[in-house]
Amino acid sequence: MTLAWGIALLALGLLAWGGQTLSWLSPRLGARLGVFESEDSVDPAFWADARGEVVWDAWTLWTLPAAGLLLILDQPSWAYLGLIGGSIYVYFGGRGVMARRQMNRRGLAAGTESDLRGAFVMLPVWAVAGLVTIVAAINEL
């Protein structure tokens, strides 16, 4: 189970961190690959917020895949990064869903239907992965 969870964290974490980092460095490529909303599909305030978020995410979301790698390598220190990374991913997932819901409720564009479907599927997956990792890390410590 430990190896499987480490692989899952590494894969899910690299998807999130990689997507956000790519979107920071090349928002057009991120939009073309479907990991970031195109500027013309969102409200300008959402775009500005998302641009700031991807920069921050590029600097912080590495923690969960790093915890997964340490877990695969059977390093006890994985639990510390698991607590940090898990917390970041719970926030990342929850904030992403809530921001999009609030934008839509106010009639503001927060992406195409496809963007929103993807966000409403993947963001909760990352949040749950963060919660499970926090519980596993607490049990490890």
N, C-alpha and C positions, 0 to 999 in steps of 0.2 A: 504493500500500500504506500509506503514512504517513497519508493522509487516512482510509482505511478503519479503520486501527487506532485513530486518534484518535476516530472516531465510536463504535467499539466500546467503547473505554475510557470515553467520556463516558456512553454508555447503560448499560453494566454498572455503572459507578461510581455513577451517579445512582440506579440501582435499589437498590444496597446501602446507600449513604449515606442516601437518602430513606427507605427502609424502616426503617432503624435509628433515624433521627431521629424519624420518625412514631411508632415504637414507644416511644421515650423519652417523647415528649410526650403520647401517647395510647395506652397499651398495649391498651386494649379495641378501639380502631379498628384498630390494627395486627393484632390477632388476628382481627378480623372480615374484614380484607382478606387474611389469610393470610401476612402477613410477620412475624408474631410468635406465639409459643405463648400460648394462653390460660392464665391462672393455674391454672384447675382441671384442666388436662391435663398438668401437670408436677409433679414433686416440689418441695416448698418450697425446698430448697437450690438446685435448678436455677433456679427462678424468681428467687431473690435474686441469683444469679450473673448471670443473663440481664439483669436490671434494671440491674446495674452495668455490664455489657458494652455495652448500648445507649447509655448515657450517654457512655462512652468512645468508642464508634464514631461517635457523632454529632459528636464533636470531632475525629476523626482520619480518617474514611473519605472526606472531601472531597478528599483529596490526589490520588487516582487520576482522578476525573472532571476535576479541575483540570488534571492532566497531559494528559488527552485533549483538553481545550479548547485548551491551549497547542500541542499537536501539530497540531490542526486549523488553528490560526492560524499554523503554521510558525514558532513561537518556539523557539529552541534551548534555552531554560530549561526546556522540558518534561521534559528528561532528569533534572534534579535532583528535580523532583516525582515523576517516574516511578520513580526509585530509592526514594524515601521511600514513596510510595503503593504501589508494587509490593510492597515488604517488608511493609507493613501488611496488604495483601490476602492475601499468602501466609500470614501468621500468622492473620488473621481466618478464612480458609477452613479451614486445618488445625486450628486450635483448635476451631472449631465442629463439625467432623466428629468429632474425637477425644473431645470432651466428651460428645457424644450417644452415641457408641459405648460409652464407659465407663459412663455412666448406665444404658444398656440392659443391659449385661453384669452390672451389679449389681442389676438388677431395679427400678431407679428410673425413674419416668416422665419422659420428655424430650420429650413432645409426642404428638399424635395420629399415626396412620400417615401421614396426608396431610402433616402438618408435617414428619415425618422424611423422607419421600420428597422433598419440596421442598428440605429442607436438604441431603440427600445428593446432590442434583443440582446445586444452585446453589453451595454452598460450594466444591466442587472447581473449578467453573468460575471463580469469583473467584480462587482460589488459582493456577490455571494462568494466568489473565490477569495476575496479579501477577508470576509467574515470567517470562512472555514479555516483559512490560514492563521488568523488571530487565535482561534480556539485551539488549533493544533500546536501553535507556538507556545501558548500558555501551558498546555499539557506537557510540552517538552521541557519547559523551564521548571 
